[in-house]
Amino acid sequence: MTSRTGIDAQRSQPDGGSGGPAADPSDGTGRSEGPESPRSRRLSLAGVSGPVAVGRHFTRQALADWNWIPDPPDPTRQTVAGDVLLVVSELIANATVHAGGPRELVVAVDTVAKALRLEILDAGPTLPVMPSPHRPGLGGGHGLYIVESICDRWGVIAGDEGKTVWAEIDVTRLDADLIPPT
């Protein structure tokens, strides 16, 4: 049985509110499209050597297949797709360092939330904690701050055999990157 935790974050709302806990807009799995959906992909990372690089490559391929990487690439623009790859790197690195390694990466389009959803499943029982206060000048401890600053929502789903750390980026932000700069 999976249960939600209180560790959720969400960007500020347009009305200026702080957002509060992010609601999981799906059926509890976070995936509104089925496992065979062309806009949902899973990658086992259990025992994989170099899981960060493998996860980034897998995610980059999904974004390219779903036309969310500008073609041709424009090296002068920072794209949201690049931010997605950074979030995947941070989440996988956190699972590697703090939870005994990632078990699975899920990259999916949540059609209910209209968001790209990233999930890292691991066997670690310990929930992630954002160091407080944040100390930008020191090495380490920045991963969840990066995730929070890039993503529209993120959180944790605790389960009997570990947890899922998830993050969402609204698809409108990815779609906007495909419009050529003026």
N, C-alpha and C positions, 0 to 999 in steps of 0.2 A: 504494500500500500504506500502511496506517495502522499506526502503532506507538504504544504507550503510553509516557508519560514518567513520571518519578519525582515529578512535581508533582501529588500527590493529597493531599487532606485529608479527614478524617472526624471527626465528633464523638466525644467520649469514649464508650467502650463502657460498658454497664450494670455490668460487672464492675470498672470503674475503670481499665481499660487505656486507653492513649492512642489506640487505633484503628489507627494506622499507615496505610499506603497503602490507599486505597479501591479495592476490586475493581470493575471494570466488569462488572456482572451480566448484560450482554446479549451479543449476538453480535459486539460490537466497535463497533457503531454507536451503542449506547446506547438504541436504540429497539426495544422488544419487540413493539410493535404496528406493523403495516404502514403505509405512507404514506397509504393510503386509510382508515385507522382513524378512527372518529369521536372518538377520544381522542388523536389525534396531528395536529398542525398545523404547517405550515411557512410562513414569510413571507420573501420575498426582501427584503433591506435594501440590496443593492448600489445605490449612487447615490441612495438615498432621502434627501431633505432632512428633518432632524429625526428621525433614526432612534431616539433614545431615546423620544420621545413616541409614535412610530408603534409601536414594540415594546411599550411599556406598554399602549397601547390594544388591540393585538392579543391580548396575554396576558390582560388584564382580560376581554375578550370570551370567550376560551376558558374561563377560570375560571367566568364567569357561566353559560356554556352547559353546563358540567359540574357546576353547582350547588355550587361551592365559594366563592361569595360570598354571605354571609348576605342573605336577602331577607325583610323589608325591611332595608336597611342600618342598622346601629347605630353612630352616630358616637362613642359613648362607649367602644367596644371596639376595641383594636388586634387586627387579625386576621392570621392567617398569610397570607391572600391578599394583604394589604397588604405583608407582608414579601416575598412572591414578586415583586410589582411592583418593590420596591426592588432585589432581586437582579437582575432583568432590566435595570433601569436601570444598575446598576453594571457588569454584564458588557458591555452595549452601549457604555457610555461608555468602558470600558477598550479595547474594540476600536477605537473611534473615535479615541482619543488615541494609542494605542500600536501599532496594527496596520493603519493605513491605512483603517479603517472596517470595519464588519460586513458580511458577505455574506449571511448567512441566520440567522434565528431559528427554532428548533424548540422547541415546547412539546408534551410528550407524557407520557402515563402509561405508565411502565415496569411492566408487569404482573409481571415477575420480581422486581424490587426493591421492588415496591409503593410506588412513589415517583413524584412529579411530577418530570419531568426537563426541565431548561432547557438548551439548547445554543446557543451563539453561534459561528458559523463565520466565520473571517476569513482573509485571505491572508498575514498577517504570519508570518514564520518565527520571531520572537522569542517565547520562552515567558514567561508572566507570572512576575514575581518579587515576593514580599511584602517590602516594605522592612523591614529589621531594623537596629536595633530599631524597633518601632512607636512613632511619636511622635504620640499623639492630639491634642496641643495645636497642631500645625502643620497648615496647609492642604495638602490633597492626600495621596495615598498610602494612603488608607483603604479603597478599594474591595474589595480581596481580603479584608481583615480583616472587613468587613461581610458579604461572601459566606460566609466561614468561620464567622462567629458565627451566622448564620441557617440555613444549610443543614446537612443531615445528612451530606452527602458532596459533594465537588467535585473536579474534576481537569481535566487537559488531555489531549487525544489529538492528537499531532503527525502531520501528513500530508505528502505530497509537495508539496501546493499550499497550505499554510497549516496551521491548527490549529482544533480545536474545544475551547472551554472549556465544560465542562458542570457543572451543579449539580443536586443532588437534594434534595427535601424529602419526607419520608415522608407518604403519603396519610393516615395516621391523624391527623397533626397538622392537616391541612386539614379532615378530617371532624369533628374535635373542635370546630372553630369554628362548626359549624352547630347545636350544642346551645345553646339559649338559656341565658344566665347565670341563676343562681338568686338 
